[in-house]
Every structure is written in C-alpha cells, then in structure tokens.
Amino acid sequence: MADDVRVHGDDPDLTAALKAARHGDEHGFRTLYRAVQPGLLRYLRVLVPYDADDVASETWLQVTRDLNRFTGSVSDFRGWVTTIARNRALDMHRRQRRRPQTGEDYDLLAELAGPDDTEYDATTAITTESALKLIAELPRDQAEAVLLRVVLGLDAKHAAEVLGKRPGAVRTAAYRGLNRLAALLGEPGRSQV
C-alpha cells in the first residue's frame, strides 16, 4: 500500500491526516471525520431524512473497519465515504419497504432532553434545513448531483463514481438542478434560503 495519498488540490493537512488514519492514528481519523461528517450528514438528510444519523453512524463503522485497505487521495476518500453512505441509505430504503414502520408514542418525545440551543446553531440549522428541503424538491438525480457537487464538494469524477454515472451526466444534472433551484427561489411567495 502506497503511503503517498496526496494529489493536486488536496489539503495538505487532510492528506497527512488520511495517511496517519490509515495507519491507525486516532487524531488523524478525528481530523478526517470532522472534515467529512458535516457535508455527509447534509447529503444523508435529503436521502433518508429521519435516519440520516443512523446511516452516517453505520457508514463510519464501515469506514473504520476498512480504512487500512483504502488507497487514494483525500478526494478519493470523500468519494469512498459518500459511496458507502449512499449504499447504506439505499439499504435502509429497501429494509423500510419490506418492514413498515409501527406507530410510536410521540408524547414520550416531549420528555426527552434536547441538545444545547444557541442562536447561531438555531439560525444555521434553519438555513441549512430550508436549503435541504428545497434541494429535496428537485428530481432525485438532480438533488443528488447538487448535494454531491455543492454540499459535499466532490468533483464530477468522484460524484459520478458515487452515483454510478458518467461525469458529464453528473455535471448536467447538477447544472439543471442549480438552475431549477434558482427558479424556485425566484417564485413569488417562496421564502428565500
């Protein structure tokens, strides 16, 4: 396994963290997790809105299990993690179709403690949630292309690998999705994101 994982355009700190994490360094893994997790969670919140955290957890479990066999750049790593997450999300959809959800006692939820709430976190969450809801209104291929290219920052090649499509198809879907989002934002009566 080659230790040189750096390619043009990758952050040198993340490249070093990836190299260290592949060799079992906890700090390196933590650095990668902090860099990738926020975008990954946003992506999953569109694919599996109510199960995004569970799917992300399953994804990172698989990443930790298989990281020592991973080779490639930081961009390759982001694509690899996103592919794992997408496959986990699709598995969840299949499981849910086979096993319908049962009714829950939602009154018990009011008794659960909530997370710390600051004005900044609330504003960011509302803005992010609104943007993700708007992206979720797009056709699925456009929504995924926009999420992968814009939210996760994957290049067309890596996004195409995640989706099992050609890079040109991903660029086209992202372009159409962004144009559709611009049109949706221009509609009267729709709140701006």
C-alpha positions in Angstrom: 0.0 0.0 0.0 1.5 3.3 -1.1 1.8 6.0 1.6 1.7 8.8 -0.9 -2.0 9.7 -1.0 -1.7 13.4 -1.9 -2.9 14.7 -5.3 -3.1 18.2 -6.7 -5.8 20.1 -4.9 -6.0 18.2 -1.7 -5.5 20.0 1.6 -2.0 19.0 2.9 -3.3 18.7 6.5 -6.1 16.4 5.4 -3.6 14.4 3.3 -1.4 13.9 6.3 -4.4 13.0 8.5 -5.5 10.4 5.9 -2.1 8.9 5.8 -2.0 8.8 9.6 -5.5 7.4 10.0 -4.8 4.6 7.5 -2.0 3.6 9.9 -4.4 3.6 12.9 -3.8 7.2 14.2 -6.8 8.3 16.2 -6.1 12.0 15.8 -5.8 11.6 12.0 -9.1 9.8 11.9 -10.8 12.5 14.0 -9.5 15.2 11.6 -10.9 13.4 8.6 -14.2 12.8 10.4 -14.6 16.5 11.3 -13.8 17.5 7.7 -16.2 15.0 6.1 -19.1 14.4 8.5 -21.0 17.7 8.2 -21.4 17.5 4.4 -22.1 13.8 4.6 -24.9 14.4 7.1 -26.4 17.1 4.9 -26.4 14.7 2.0 -28.0 11.9 4.0 -30.7 14.2 5.4 -32.0 14.5 1.8 -31.7 10.8 1.1 -33.0 9.5 4.4 -34.3 12.4 6.4 -35.3 10.6 9.6 -32.5 8.1 9.6 -29.5 10.2 8.5 -27.7 10.0 11.8 -28.1 6.2 11.9 -26.9 5.8 8.3 -23.9 8.1 9.0 -23.0 6.0 12.1 -23.2 2.8 10.0 -21.1 4.4 7.3 -18.3 5.5 9.8 -18.3 2.0 11.3 -17.6 0.5 7.9 -15.0 3.2 7.2 -13.1 2.4 10.4 -13.3 -1.3 9.6 -12.0 -0.9 6.0 -9.7 2.2 6.2 -6.5 0.3 6.4 -7.2 -1.1 3.0 -8.2 2.2 1.4 -5.7 3.8 -1.0 -6.1 7.1 -2.7 -6.3 10.8 -2.2 -8.5 12.9 0.1 -10.9 13.4 -2.8 -11.0 9.7 -3.3 -11.6 9.2 0.4 -14.6 11.7 0.3 -16.0 9.8 -2.7 -15.4 6.4 -1.0 -17.2 7.5 2.2 -20.1 9.0 0.2 -20.5 5.8 -1.8 -20.6 3.8 1.4 -23.2 6.2 2.9 -25.3 6.1 -0.3 -25.3 2.3 -0.3 -26.3 2.3 3.4 -29.1 4.7 2.6 -30.4 2.6 -0.2 -30.2 -0.5 2.0 -32.3 1.4 4.6 -34.9 2.2 1.9 -35.1 -1.5 1.0 -35.5 -2.5 4.6 -38.2 0.0 5.2 -40.2 -1.2 2.2 -40.1 -4.7 3.5 -40.9 -3.8 7.1 -43.5 -1.0 7.5 -42.9 1.3 10.5 -45.1 0.9 13.5 -46.8 3.8 15.4 -44.8 5.3 18.2 -45.9 7.2 21.3 -44.8 10.6 20.3 -45.9 12.1 23.7 -42.8 10.5 25.2 -40.6 12.6 23.0 -41.6 15.8 24.8 -40.0 14.4 28.0 -36.6 13.8 26.3 -33.8 16.3 26.9 -33.0 18.5 23.9 -29.5 19.5 22.7 -27.8 22.7 23.7 -29.5 25.6 21.8 -27.6 28.7 20.8 -28.8 31.4 18.5 -26.1 30.6 16.0 -26.8 26.9 15.9 -30.5 27.6 15.5 -30.0 30.1 12.7 -27.6 27.8 10.9 -29.9 24.8 11.3 -32.9 26.7 10.0 -31.0 27.9 7.0 -29.5 24.5 6.3 -32.8 22.8 6.8 -34.5 25.2 4.4 -31.9 24.7 1.8 -32.0 20.9 2.1 -35.8 20.9 1.9 -35.6 23.0 -1.3 -33.0 20.6 -2.8 -35.2 17.7 -1.8 -37.9 19.2 -4.1 -35.6 18.5 -7.1 -35.8 15.3 -9.1 -33.7 12.7 -7.4 -30.8 12.7 -9.9 -30.6 16.5 -9.8 -30.8 16.6 -6.0 -28.1 14.0 -5.5 -25.8 15.7 -8.1 -26.3 19.1 -6.4 -25.6 17.6 -3.0 -22.5 15.8 -4.1 -21.0 18.6 -6.1 -22.0 21.6 -4.0 -22.7 20.4 -0.4 -20.0 17.7 -0.3 -17.7 19.4 -2.7 -16.9 16.3 -4.8 -15.6 16.8 -8.3 -17.6 15.4 -11.2 -15.4 12.3 -11.4 -15.9 11.3 -7.8 -19.6 12.2 -7.8 -20.1 10.1 -10.9 -18.4 7.1 -9.1 -20.8 7.5 -6.2 -23.9 7.6 -8.5 -22.7 5.1 -11.0 -22.9 7.6 -13.9 -20.6 9.4 -16.2 -19.0 12.7 -15.1 -20.8 14.6 -17.9 -24.2 13.3 -16.7 -23.5 14.4 -13.2 -22.4 17.9 -14.4 -25.5 18.2 -16.4 -27.8 17.0 -13.6 -26.1 19.5 -11.2 -26.4 22.3 -13.7 -30.1 21.6 -14.2 -30.7 21.2 -10.5 -29.0 24.5 -9.7 -31.0 26.3 -12.5 -34.2 24.8 -11.1 -33.2 25.9 -7.6 -32.7 29.4 -8.9 -36.1 29.3 -10.5 -37.7 28.1 -7.3 -36.0 30.8 -5.3 -37.4 33.4 -7.8 -41.0 32.2 -7.3 -43.2 34.8 -5.6 -44.4 33.7 -2.1 -41.5 31.4 -1.6 -39.2 32.3 1.3 -35.6 33.0 0.4 -32.9 30.5 1.6 
